[in-house]
Amino acid sequence: MTASVVAEATEVTRVIPHRFPVLLVDQVTEVVTGHHLSARKAVSANEPCYGHLGPDQPASELEYPSMLLVESWGQAAVLLAAWDHPTSDVRSGRIDLAGAIERVRFLRPVRPGSVLEHRVRMVRAVGDTAILAGETLVGGETVMEIGHFVVALRPVADLVPGGTVSTGTDGGR
């Protein structure tokens, strides 16, 4: 059974502030607010992490970096935590902070050409902090498990003097 698409990357960017090249979620296929979310990310040989390869080094033979696999799943987790309270601009509003991650298990390598299916479950939410768990599958086979991931949603004003973040284009003002 094919899951319908709830949100493409352009809609995802209305919920989280990530943009190319750090946006690592292509689609949200299912979301039940406060309960679970499923998202997809296609791993391509054109990923920036393979940009250093020469013509004699095909990306298809290399593993997708585990830190990017975790980051992609983490973005799906933040999507679940923030779905009802989107913040696409980190200069105002709220910032999503990863607080902790534990019991991460990598079960098999991921290579270009794979489509990641991230499954995220809400374990517990208390105020603006959420504990999430889940796994990533490729072709129905689990490739990574996450025991717990903590995300806190904090107002920018609580974290940055003046309540806004400089984009670097205003001369530091």
Contacts in CASP RR format, 6 or more apart in sequence:
PFRMAT RR
TARGET T0000
AUTHOR 0000-0000-0000
METHOD contacts of the structure
MODEL  1
MTASVVAEATEVTRVIPHRFPVLLVDQVTEVVTGHHLSARKAVSANEPCY
GHLGPDQPASELEYPSMLLVESWGQAAVLLAAWDHPTSDVRSGRIDLAGA
IERVRFLRPVRPGSVLEHRVRMVRAVGDTAILAGETLVGGETVMEIGHFV
VALRPVADLVPGGTVSTGTDGGR
3 29 0 8 1.000
3 30 0 8 1.000
3 38 0 8 1.000
4 29 0 8 1.000
4 30 0 8 1.000
5 27 0 8 1.000
5 28 0 8 1.000
5 29 0 8 1.000
6 27 0 8 1.000
6 28 0 8 1.000
6 29 0 8 1.000
6 30 0 8 1.000
6 31 0 8 1.000
7 15 0 8 1.000
7 27 0 8 1.000
7 28 0 8 1.000
7 31 0 8 1.000
8 26 0 8 1.000
8 27 0 8 1.000
9 23 0 8 1.000
9 25 0 8 1.000
9 26 0 8 1.000
9 27 0 8 1.000
11 28 0 8 1.000
12 18 0 8 1.000
12 23 0 8 1.000
12 25 0 8 1.000
12 27 0 8 1.000
12 28 0 8 1.000
12 79 0 8 1.000
13 19 0 8 1.000
13 23 0 8 1.000
13 88 0 8 1.000
14 86 0 8 1.000
14 88 0 8 1.000
15 79 0 8 1.000
15 82 0 8 1.000
15 83 0 8 1.000
15 86 0 8 1.000
15 87 0 8 1.000
15 88 0 8 1.000
16 23 0 8 1.000
16 25 0 8 1.000
16 75 0 8 1.000
16 78 0 8 1.000
16 79 0 8 1.000
16 82 0 8 1.000
16 86 0 8 1.000
16 87 0 8 1.000
16 88 0 8 1.000
16 96 0 8 1.000
17 87 0 8 1.000
17 88 0 8 1.000
17 89 0 8 1.000
17 90 0 8 1.000
17 96 0 8 1.000
18 24 0 8 1.000
18 25 0 8 1.000
18 75 0 8 1.000
21 48 0 8 1.000
22 71 0 8 1.000
23 75 0 8 1.000
24 41 0 8 1.000
24 68 0 8 1.000
24 71 0 8 1.000
24 72 0 8 1.000
24 75 0 8 1.000
25 39 0 8 1.000
25 40 0 8 1.000
25 41 0 8 1.000
25 72 0 8 1.000
25 75 0 8 1.000
25 76 0 8 1.000
25 79 0 8 1.000
25 118 0 8 1.000
26 39 0 8 1.000
26 40 0 8 1.000
26 41 0 8 1.000
26 42 0 8 1.000
27 39 0 8 1.000
27 40 0 8 1.000
28 37 0 8 1.000
28 38 0 8 1.000
28 39 0 8 1.000
28 76 0 8 1.000
28 79 0 8 1.000
29 38 0 8 1.000
29 39 0 8 1.000
29 40 0 8 1.000
29 117 0 8 1.000
30 36 0 8 1.000
30 37 0 8 1.000
30 38 0 8 1.000
31 37 0 8 1.000
31 38 0 8 1.000
31 79 0 8 1.000
31 80 0 8 1.000
31 83 0 8 1.000
33 80 0 8 1.000
33 83 0 8 1.000
33 84 0 8 1.000
34 80 0 8 1.000
34 83 0 8 1.000
34 122 0 8 1.000
34 125 0 8 1.000
35 121 0 8 1.000
35 122 0 8 1.000
36 80 0 8 1.000
36 119 0 8 1.000
36 120 0 8 1.000
36 121 0 8 1.000
36 122 0 8 1.000
37 76 0 8 1.000
37 77 0 8 1.000
37 79 0 8 1.000
37 80 0 8 1.000
37 83 0 8 1.000
37 118 0 8 1.000
37 119 0 8 1.000
37 120 0 8 1.000
38 76 0 8 1.000
38 117 0 8 1.000
38 118 0 8 1.000
38 119 0 8 1.000
38 120 0 8 1.000
39 75 0 8 1.000
39 76 0 8 1.000
39 79 0 8 1.000
39 117 0 8 1.000
39 118 0 8 1.000
39 120 0 8 1.000
40 115 0 8 1.000
40 116 0 8 1.000
40 117 0 8 1.000
40 118 0 8 1.000
41 72 0 8 1.000
41 115 0 8 1.000
41 116 0 8 1.000
41 118 0 8 1.000
42 113 0 8 1.000
42 114 0 8 1.000
42 115 0 8 1.000
42 116 0 8 1.000
43 64 0 8 1.000
43 110 0 8 1.000
43 111 0 8 1.000
43 112 0 8 1.000
43 113 0 8 1.000
43 114 0 8 1.000
43 115 0 8 1.000
43 116 0 8 1.000
44 112 0 8 1.000
44 113 0 8 1.000
45 58 0 8 1.000
45 59 0 8 1.000
45 60 0 8 1.000
45 112 0 8 1.000
45 113 0 8 1.000
47 59 0 8 1.000
47 64 0 8 1.000
47 68 0 8 1.000
47 112 0 8 1.000
49 64 0 8 1.000
49 65 0 8 1.000
49 68 0 8 1.000
50 59 0 8 1.000
50 62 0 8 1.000
50 112 0 8 1.000
53 59 0 8 1.000
53 62 0 8 1.000
59 112 0 8 1.000
60 111 0 8 1.000
60 112 0 8 1.000
60 113 0 8 1.000
61 111 0 8 1.000
62 111 0 8 1.000
62 112 0 8 1.000
63 109 0 8 1.000
63 110 0 8 1.000
63 111 0 8 1.000
64 109 0 8 1.000
64 110 0 8 1.000
64 111 0 8 1.000
64 112 0 8 1.000
64 114 0 8 1.000
66 106 0 8 1.000
66 144 0 8 1.000
69 106 0 8 1.000
69 110 0 8 1.000
69 116 0 8 1.000
69 136 0 8 1.000
69 143 0 8 1.000
69 144 0 8 1.000
70 101 0 8 1.000
70 104 0 8 1.000
70 144 0 8 1.000
70 146 0 8 1.000
72 116 0 8 1.000
72 118 0 8 1.000
72 136 0 8 1.000
73 116 0 8 1.000
73 118 0 8 1.000
73 120 0 8 1.000
73 134 0 8 1.000
73 136 0 8 1.000
73 144 0 8 1.000
73 146 0 8 1.000
73 149 0 8 1.000
74 98 0 8 1.000
74 118 0 8 1.000
74 120 0 8 1.000
74 146 0 8 1.000
74 149 0 8 1.000
74 151 0 8 1.000
76 118 0 8 1.000
76 120 0 8 1.000
77 120 0 8 1.000
77 130 0 8 1.000
77 132 0 8 1.000
77 146 0 8 1.000
77 149 0 8 1.000
77 151 0 8 1.000
78 96 0 8 1.000
78 98 0 8 1.000
78 151 0 8 1.000
79 120 0 8 1.000
80 120 0 8 1.000
80 122 0 8 1.000
80 130 0 8 1.000
80 132 0 8 1.000
81 96 0 8 1.000
81 122 0 8 1.000
81 125 0 8 1.000
81 130 0 8 1.000
81 132 0 8 1.000
81 151 0 8 1.000
81 153 0 8 1.000
82 94 0 8 1.000
82 96 0 8 1.000
82 153 0 8 1.000
85 94 0 8 1.000
85 153 0 8 1.000
87 93 0 8 1.000
87 94 0 8 1.000
87 95 0 8 1.000
87 96 0 8 1.000
87 153 0 8 1.000
90 156 0 8 1.000
90 165 0 8 1.000
91 156 0 8 1.000
91 164 0 8 1.000
91 165 0 8 1.000
91 166 0 8 1.000
91 167 0 8 1.000
92 156 0 8 1.000
92 163 0 8 1.000
92 164 0 8 1.000
93 155 0 8 1.000
93 156 0 8 1.000
93 157 0 8 1.000
94 128 0 8 1.000
94 153 0 8 1.000
94 154 0 8 1.000
94 155 0 8 1.000
94 156 0 8 1.000
95 153 0 8 1.000
95 154 0 8 1.000
95 155 0 8 1.000
95 156 0 8 1.000
95 159 0 8 1.000
96 151 0 8 1.000
96 152 0 8 1.000
96 153 0 8 1.000
97 151 0 8 1.000
97 152 0 8 1.000
97 153 0 8 1.000
97 154 0 8 1.000
98 149 0 8 1.000
98 150 0 8 1.000
98 151 0 8 1.000
99 150 0 8 1.000
99 151 0 8 1.000
99 152 0 8 1.000
100 148 0 8 1.000
100 149 0 8 1.000
100 150 0 8 1.000
101 146 0 8 1.000
101 148 0 8 1.000
101 149 0 8 1.000
101 150 0 8 1.000
102 147 0 8 1.000
102 148 0 8 1.000
103 145 0 8 1.000
103 146 0 8 1.000
103 147 0 8 1.000
103 148 0 8 1.000
104 144 0 8 1.000
104 145 0 8 1.000
104 146 0 8 1.000
104 147 0 8 1.000
105 144 0 8 1.000
105 145 0 8 1.000
106 143 0 8 1.000
106 144 0 8 1.000
107 142 0 8 1.000
107 143 0 8 1.000
107 144 0 8 1.000
107 145 0 8 1.000
108 138 0 8 1.000
108 141 0 8 1.000
108 143 0 8 1.000
109 143 0 8 1.000
110 116 0 8 1.000
110 138 0 8 1.000
110 143 0 8 1.000
114 138 0 8 1.000
114 139 0 8 1.000
115 138 0 8 1.000
115 139 0 8 1.000
116 136 0 8 1.000
116 137 0 8 1.000
116 138 0 8 1.000
116 143 0 8 1.000
117 136 0 8 1.000
117 137 0 8 1.000
117 138 0 8 1.000
117 139 0 8 1.000
117 140 0 8 1.000
118 134 0 8 1.000
118 135 0 8 1.000
118 136 0 8 1.000
119 134 0 8 1.000
119 135 0 8 1.000
119 136 0 8 1.000
119 137 0 8 1.000
120 132 0 8 1.000
120 133 0 8 1.000
120 134 0 8 1.000
121 132 0 8 1.000
121 133 0 8 1.000
121 134 0 8 1.000
122 130 0 8 1.000
122 131 0 8 1.000
122 132 0 8 1.000
123 131 0 8 1.000
123 132 0 8 1.000
123 133 0 8 1.000
123 148 0 8 1.000
124 130 0 8 1.000
124 131 0 8 1.000
125 131 0 8 1.000
128 152 0 8 1.000
128 153 0 8 1.000
128 154 0 8 1.000
129 150 0 8 1.000
129 151 0 8 1.000
129 152 0 8 1.000
129 153 0 8 1.000
130 150 0 8 1.000
130 151 0 8 1.000
130 152 0 8 1.000
130 153 0 8 1.000
131 148 0 8 1.000
131 149 0 8 1.000
131 150 0 8 1.000
132 146 0 8 1.000
132 148 0 8 1.000
132 149 0 8 1.000
132 150 0 8 1.000
132 151 0 8 1.000
133 146 0 8 1.000
133 147 0 8 1.000
133 148 0 8 1.000
133 149 0 8 1.000
134 145 0 8 1.000
134 146 0 8 1.000
134 147 0 8 1.000
135 142 0 8 1.000
135 144 0 8 1.000
135 145 0 8 1.000
135 146 0 8 1.000
136 142 0 8 1.000
136 143 0 8 1.000
136 144 0 8 1.000
137 143 0 8 1.000
156 163 0 8 1.000
156 164 0 8 1.000
156 165 0 8 1.000
157 163 0 8 1.000
166 172 0 8 1.000
166 173 0 8 1.000
END
